């Protein structure tokens, strides 16, 4: 019965993708359009004969770009598959052979021929000089590539992979393709850039001399005197920040879940704030408090009669700022884990006459290990990738992320150096990733088993409770002070110098006027503001969709190479934003994929950077859904796509919300990758804010940031309304009884 | 799989509906601007008003812009690079990233602007200039009972230990100009002795060129070695900053403009180039508190601006000290001999 069914489905799908291929070759402009990707100027400007806008077919018939001609073979050959039944071995063979050839040729010509003719010396030697060139791929090439990809997956499915399920095979193929293009390819490009010498040849010696440089690994700070290597600085900072944020996160999680503390909501609100705070803002507030002329510094100096110093610049300042910024992340990870430890286990231990402290030490705490490891890892990676705080507060304490930035933009302009530094950074974060897995090992931490689980968590033992309270309250007060400073700073004339209240920063940034019947956005910040909202709004649903689709494949399907597939999708999570930025510049500035300077590259960088969170959220909720739901849907004759859309998706609303919120917020606050990718038309809020900070225009920077915080609060609330409510109701009613 | 197409079409629909309001067949150009943001904005708006050419502008520091132009050399996206210190412009000219152009406006320009152009084979031209110097926070100086400095040599005094800030010459054009100035002023041997002495008093080598005076303005630092117009700007903004033109004489920068080679809109580029050299365009600087000296002799200057005529300027050798080789050599030497010393 099922085979009949998929027969019926596969023909229209096959024809659809064949048509897409033909359209790509015959109708759409082959090369990327200058300026705006999504514009239709080309339709009126010499199309289809002008060689800038011509489809591949027209180019070839006019005798130009003849290397595109072989692409006609696979799209003709594939026509032979129409009308054949899926079980016909020829069907699969035709599809696989022709689409594989087409795809390979597409890649070969794309990478082989660039802006200056042949890209490789061997090709030049083989065929002689070319005397022609080509730009980046456009709509036509994109359609053809899609067509080849999905014809290929249909061929593979027809051969029986994943029970011949076209949707699943195509989804796997699609995810692999985009991950390869937007994660592995840029990283590989960056790895090779690290070996490039000044005269554009490759050399291991050059790489090693840069890699083993004393600036990176020097240890003279230990023996007194000189400075330590940048790599050690970063590592030390990241380990400390990871450890401190984990401890503080645990403290907050304990207060919220295991104490009689009254104002839990306030505490929760406080922990959300730093997540939606644009970079720099916390750093600026810290300068105003602890800098040489900061209020706290001068106060202490006056009281104790000591000379104010610049102590905050360097390790202490960066560490304070990062701990403030990243503790909430640790908290959010840990609260789930601390809540998740089953009370039954703790009660069992208590019944066996363990004291409260013993229960905590030997039962509760060990069960929190996965949470602790995750929280540490997140803090570690965030600290490694953080760019804003070291820039503002770093003093002479150089770290990898800022060094990478200045290797690219600084006066020495050394992409190779940036690539080497990025590799070191990547090695650290991947190392941490693996250390975490190793530490957790294969032990089971499952305590929520679906069996009766009615207990309540015991409160903390008092020898733990007192220090925990003290730390939590002190830290909460500190956060409140910082945020008061920030809001205050956006309303004063010249922060720290002239404290007259004013609205002028908001007016400069967000003024508008009425003229000719419509609103004129005259404020300086509108441009970047709208771009940011737009990019964030486009990236968020894409991130959620891709993340959930991947999660579905990982939890519900079994296929060869699943674990490396999982590694690939999670890789971008361990890659710091700075590294993504550098590698995207290196990979997408030249054909075949020319994306720099567009809005698309920003969207793509956000999607792939934040996708792992969508994947994780999806996996977490999907593993709570009983597989029998899918099975019954399949038994009733639905195919896997219908099952995914009608059964699983509606039950996943909380995960969708998490992914949406996270990627939206990150798109508005991220800076480390963005700073490399913004352009004239697509300037983002964070890079505009950096410009203001560089210009000593703190008031405007902070007014803008405050506005962004409010916008994010509103947007997150709106998303919750749009997605959250229905989800919870339905989930309650359909949750499988266990 | 349908889902993927669905996503793809969805994205396109969203992007199309929101992004593309492309004006058709209108003159346009892309400007890389390395001056302060409000100045860049003002230039763009005024030029659009004056000529009707659509300008899309990116503001990045001169180092960032140079990096970008170099990265895009195979496929340039910008047309004109306006503003920023002259060295990277000269470097771009030397590496063939910019195109020669002789403007009809030349007879209105100061000599230093023309000589900047001729030294680079007409691939760049001076649009403003500013002298190097330093500024100090008078409140902090008084609070620490420090004497008022007036010369370069004053900065070596031990009482200023931990009070002086300059940018790292590896990352900042301003700081490289400082290094080159000191070398030309005192000779290479003695100049490096000076830098070593200065190193003892430095509290931080910042990444960006004007950061030291901004820190001084905020009270986070006492003395910052910067271009004088940057210091004047902070003083005018209301910070307690005093500007010093060092008594021994000082070097200067020539803020420059270049046309990017193989840009996509060469005609608009030349239109902008000519317009940016006009007195009317250069007078705009006053509206945004840019206190550099304009290269057009007819442009108005601000009374707050440092008067180049009254400052002792050295005969700065832009050709030699702007070349990649000399730059690399001096920076290497500074790295090896100065930056590694204990403080």
Interface residues (C-beta under 8 A of the other chain):
Chain A: X13 X34 X35 X36 X37 X38 X39 X40 X41 X44 X114 X115 X116 X135 X146 X150 X153 X166 X167 X170 X171 X174 X225 X226 X287 X291 X292 X293 X310 X313 X391 X395 X396 X402 X406 X408 X409 X410 X411 X412 X413 X415 X494 X496 X497 X498 X524 X534 X537 X538 X541 X542 X545 X549 X585 X589 X590 X591 X594 X596 X597 X599 X600 X641 X645 X678 X679 X680 X681 X683 X691 X692 X694 X695 X696
Chain B: X1 X2 X3 X4 X7 X8 X10 X11 X12 X14 X15 X16 X18 X19 X20 X22 X24 X30 X31 X36 X37 X38 X41 X56 X57 X58 X59 X60 X61 X63 X64 X66 X67 X70 X71 X72 X74 X75 X77 X87 X88 X140 X162 X169 X170 X171 X172 X173 X176 X203 X204 X205 X207 X208 X211 X214 X217 X218 X219 X220 X221 X234 X237 X238 X239 X264 X331 X340 X342
